[in-house]
């Protein structure tokens, strides 16, 4: 295991700061950037520009570990217009091929059928604000939610995801690219809220997702905070679950974060104050044989750290300390 950092469309200053944090590997999400050829949106990529972008990052002494693949509306199209869905999927398949040609070995993506739900900010230590979710508050405060989301039943949701996997995984195998899918977040029980099922929002859903293909290129962005939110008692549940999925060899990226609370009622907190013992989590990944990146994620909000850079530095240092305490070098192997 080793430390990585997730950045969104970073500029030169931000990359230099990462190197000063001691980061050597990056997860980059350009889906909101203004450069379509290097990852914005879900349109066609340009392999030559991807090579140039990767080399630009490498010029700072950093390695591009994982890149984001935007799906756009391919899943909803798969439920309403298969011809259109095949056209959209063909663009994604070509982007996977281009990523392989550009020397990008892993793509992260998500299959959410509705937007992530959060219900506001809760007070945290020293006056920070923690992003939170409360199901009862969500139901009463989002009365129009069900009407704003296209109806998706459980079978239709899984059929759409399977349609995607059937196209992307063979392309990923041919290109030598691993596909790391993020579970849906937050975890909702089947039936709500609203009209869109979060079929990939439970541990059973994760197991079913992995079973869609035996390919070693088909795997997970294992968001530890999202998975913890699938349990009423994450402190008890998470260590064996981490070990279970690490042992599959199909976790390709860990978003290493903590929550306080659990299923349907949680807040995202600093790593040292959540309910999950992160040192025991590290040991569980280690026992399961996971050797990939740990990427801090979702820091609290504060007017004293508007860009979250100091809080990110805290998370990186805390993670580095956990790795060292477990006898694991925080430096990733080169090559």
Rosetta blueprint (number, residue, H / E / L):
1 X L
2 X E
3 X E
4 X E
5 X E
6 X E
7 X E
8 X E
9 X L
10 X L
11 X L
12 X H
13 X H
14 X H
15 X H
16 X H
17 X H
18 X H
19 X H
20 X H
21 X H
22 X L
23 X L
24 X L
25 X E
26 X E
27 X E
28 X E
29 X E
30 X L
31 X L
32 X L
33 X L
34 X L
35 X L
36 X H
37 X H
38 X H
39 X L
40 X L
41 X L
42 X L
43 X L
44 X L
45 X L
46 X L
47 X H
48 X H
49 X H
50 X H
51 X H
52 X H
53 X H
54 X H
55 X H
56 X H
57 X H
58 X H
59 X L
60 X L
61 X L
62 X L
63 X E
64 X E
65 X E
66 X E
67 X E
68 X E
69 X L
70 X L
71 X L
72 X L
73 X L
74 X H
75 X H
76 X H
77 X H
78 X H
79 X H
80 X H
81 X L
82 X H
83 X H
84 X H
85 X H
86 X H
87 X H
88 X H
89 X H
90 X H
91 X H
92 X H
93 X H
94 X H
95 X H
96 X H
97 X H
98 X H
99 X H
100 X H
101 X H
102 X L
103 X L
104 X L
105 X L
106 X E
107 X E
108 X E
109 X E
110 X E
111 X L
112 X L
113 X L
114 X L
115 X L
116 X L
117 X L
118 X L
119 X L
120 X E
121 X E
122 X E
123 X E
124 X L
125 X H
126 X H
127 X H
128 X L
129 X E
130 X E
131 X E
132 X E
133 X E
134 X E
135 X H
136 X H
137 X H
138 X H
139 X H
140 X H
141 X H
142 X L
143 X L
144 X L
145 X H
146 X H
147 X H
148 X H
149 X L
150 X L
151 X L
152 X E
153 X L
154 X H
155 X H
156 X H
157 X H
158 X H
159 X H
160 X H
161 X H
162 X H
163 X H
164 X H
165 X H
166 X H
167 X H
168 X H
169 X H
170 X H
171 X H
172 X H
173 X H
174 X H
175 X H
176 X L
177 X L
178 X E
179 X E
180 X E
181 X E
182 X E
183 X L
184 X L
185 X L
186 X L
187 X L
188 X L
189 X L
190 X L
191 X L
192 X L
193 X L
194 X L
195 X L
196 X E
197 X L
198 X L
199 X L
200 X L
201 X L
202 X L
203 X H
204 X H
205 X H
206 X H
207 X H
208 X H
209 X H
210 X H
211 X L
212 X L
213 X L
214 X L
215 X L
216 X L
217 X L
218 X E
219 X E
220 X E
221 X E
222 X E
223 X E
224 X H
225 X H
226 X H
227 X H
228 X H
229 X L
230 X L
231 X L
232 X L
233 X L
234 X H
235 X H
236 X H
237 X H
238 X H
239 X H
240 X H
241 X H
242 X H
243 X H
244 X H
245 X H
246 X H
247 X L
248 X L
249 X L
250 X L
251 X E
252 X E
253 X E
254 X E
255 X E
256 X L
257 X L
258 X E
259 X E
260 X E
261 X E
262 X E
263 X L
264 X L
265 X E
266 X E
267 X E
268 X E
269 X E
270 X L
271 X H
272 X H
273 X H
274 X L
275 X L
276 X L
277 X L
278 X H
279 X H
280 X H
281 X H
282 X H
283 X H
284 X H
285 X H
286 X H
287 X H
288 X H
289 X L
290 X L
291 X L
292 X L
293 X E
294 X E
295 X E
296 X L
297 X L
298 X L
299 X L
300 X L
301 X E
302 X L
303 X L
304 X L
305 X L
306 X L
307 X L
308 X L
309 X H
310 X H
311 X H
312 X H
313 X H
314 X H
315 X H
316 X H
317 X H
318 X H
319 X H
320 X H
321 X H
322 X H
323 X H
324 X H
325 X H
326 X L
327 X L
328 X L
329 X L
330 X L
331 X L
332 X L
333 X L
334 X L
335 X L
